[in-house]
């Protein structure tokens, strides 16, 4: 696996080694030993989630204030623009964001550590999104920052008005949110 730091060094872009021929392809989407060697992280994943969304759905920016979740995310069908926002008050990159296009075609994965808000926008007709998490989903601790917070200035590649959940429509601005 090839691990590339992003503009926020704690957020990583992972490119697996893909073996392919005329029959198709194979790659290890996760290998604990290789993960530890490549990233230096002794991460334990406890939950594996799978979501499907249609084009222009924007999910996020989500996080859990208690039981924070690190997320290793990837797309198995379609394409998304995936975003991580540093919401750790004492971090040198607080309030900064990084985004990457993840797709079934490029097979890239994105490591979003604890202390970050996470969201994605579906760019293709549909997208199926998989993510491993370092802690269990705890709805009582879930929080959201509004996707279009003017302080964050996230450059979402919008082709139309985003489709949001009721929860995401009522998300808070970064300056009003509970943070780490």
C-alpha positions in Angstrom: 0.0 0.0 0.0 1.1 3.5 -0.7 0.3 6.0 2.0 0.3 9.7 1.2 -0.1 12.5 3.7 -2.5 15.2 2.8 -2.3 19.0 3.5 -3.4 18.0 7.0 -0.7 15.4 8.0 -3.0 13.3 10.2 -5.4 12.7 7.3 -4.0 10.1 4.9 -4.7 9.0 1.4 -4.2 5.3 0.9 -3.6 3.6 -2.5 -3.7 -0.1 -2.3 -1.6 -2.4 -4.5 -4.0 -3.7 -7.1 -3.3 -6.9 -9.1 -5.2 -7.2 -12.3 -5.4 -9.0 -15.6 -8.0 -9.8 -18.2 -10.1 -11.6 -15.6 -10.4 -8.6 -13.3 -8.5 -7.4 -10.2 -7.7 -8.2 -6.6 -6.4 -6.1 -3.7 -6.4 -6.2 0.0 -8.7 -3.5 1.2 -7.3 -3.8 4.7 -4.4 -5.7 6.3 -3.7 -5.0 9.9 0.1 -5.7 9.7 0.6 -3.6 6.5 -1.6 -0.8 8.0 0.6 -0.6 11.1 3.8 -0.7 9.1 2.7 1.9 6.5 1.0 4.3 8.8 2.6 3.7 12.2 -0.9 3.6 13.7 -2.0 0.8 16.0 -5.7 1.1 15.0 -8.4 -1.3 15.9 -11.6 -1.2 13.9 -14.8 -2.3 15.6 -17.5 -1.5 13.1 -17.9 -1.8 9.3 -20.5 0.4 7.6 -22.0 0.4 4.1 -24.1 3.2 2.6 -25.6 3.8 -0.8 -26.6 7.3 -2.0 -27.8 8.9 -5.2 -26.1 11.7 -7.1 -25.9 15.1 -5.3 -26.5 13.6 -1.8 -24.2 15.4 0.6 -23.8 13.6 4.0 -22.0 15.4 6.8 -20.1 17.0 8.2 -20.5 14.3 11.0 -18.6 13.4 14.1 -19.1 12.0 17.6 -18.1 14.3 20.5 -17.8 11.3 22.8 -16.7 7.9 21.5 -15.0 9.7 18.6 -14.6 7.5 15.5 -11.6 7.3 13.2 -12.8 6.2 9.8 -11.1 4.4 7.0 -13.4 5.0 4.0 -13.6 3.9 0.4 -16.0 3.7 -2.5 -16.9 0.4 -4.1 -19.3 1.7 -6.7 -19.5 5.2 -8.1 -17.6 8.3 -7.1 -17.6 10.8 -4.2 -15.8 13.9 -3.0 -14.8 13.1 0.5 -13.9 15.7 3.1 -12.2 15.8 6.5 -12.3 18.9 8.7 -10.0 19.3 11.7 -12.1 20.2 14.7 -9.4 19.8 17.4 -9.1 23.2 19.0 -5.4 22.8 19.9 -4.4 21.6 16.5 -2.2 23.7 14.2 -4.6 22.8 11.4 -7.8 23.6 13.4 -10.7 24.6 11.0 -8.8 23.4 7.9 -10.2 20.9 5.5 -8.9 18.4 3.0 -10.9 16.7 0.2 -10.2 13.8 -2.2 -12.1 12.1 -4.9 -12.7 8.5 -4.0 -14.1 6.1 -6.6 -14.5 2.5 -7.4 -12.1 3.1 -10.3 -9.2 4.7 -8.4 -9.7 2.4 -5.3 -8.3 5.0 -3.0 -9.0 5.1 0.7 -9.1 8.0 3.0 -8.1 7.9 6.7 -10.1 10.4 8.8 -8.8 10.3 12.4 -10.7 10.9 15.6 -11.2 14.7 16.1 -12.3 15.3 12.6 -15.7 16.0 11.1 -16.3 13.9 7.9 -18.6 14.3 5.0 -19.0 13.4 1.3 -20.8 14.5 -1.8 -21.9 11.9 -4.4 -20.6 12.8 -7.8 -21.9 9.8 -9.8 -25.4 8.6 -10.5 -25.1 6.4 -7.3 -22.3 5.6 -5.0 -21.7 2.8 -2.4 -19.5 3.8 0.4 -17.7 1.5 2.9 -16.1 2.6 6.1 -14.3 1.0 9.0 -14.7 2.8 12.3 -12.5 2.8 15.5 -15.5 3.1 17.8 -19.2 2.2 17.7 -21.9 4.4 16.5 -23.4 6.4 19.4 -26.3 8.5 18.2 -26.5 10.4 21.5 -23.0 11.7 20.9 -23.4 12.5 17.2 -22.9 16.0 16.1 -22.8 17.8 12.7 -21.3 21.0 11.3 -23.2 22.6 8.4 -21.7 21.6 5.0 -21.6 25.2 3.7 -20.1 26.9 6.8 -18.7 30.2 5.4 -15.7 30.0 7.7 -14.6 26.6 6.4 -15.0 27.5 2.7 -15.1 23.9 1.5 -14.9 23.8 -2.3 -17.6 21.2 -2.9 -17.8 20.3 -6.6 -21.5 20.9 -6.7 -23.4 20.2 -10.0 -26.8 21.0 -8.4 -28.3 21.9 -5.1 -27.2 19.2 -2.6 -29.7 16.7 -1.2 -29.5 16.8 2.6 -31.0 14.9 5.4 -33.2 16.8 7.9 -30.4 16.4 10.5 -27.8 17.9 8.1 -30.0 20.8 7.2 -30.0 21.8 10.9 -26.3 21.3 11.5 -24.4 24.0 13.4 -21.7 26.4 12.3 -18.2 25.5 13.4 -18.1 28.4 15.8 -21.3 27.1 17.5 -20.4 23.4 17.6 -19.1 21.3 20.4 -15.5 20.6 19.5 -12.5 18.5 20.7 
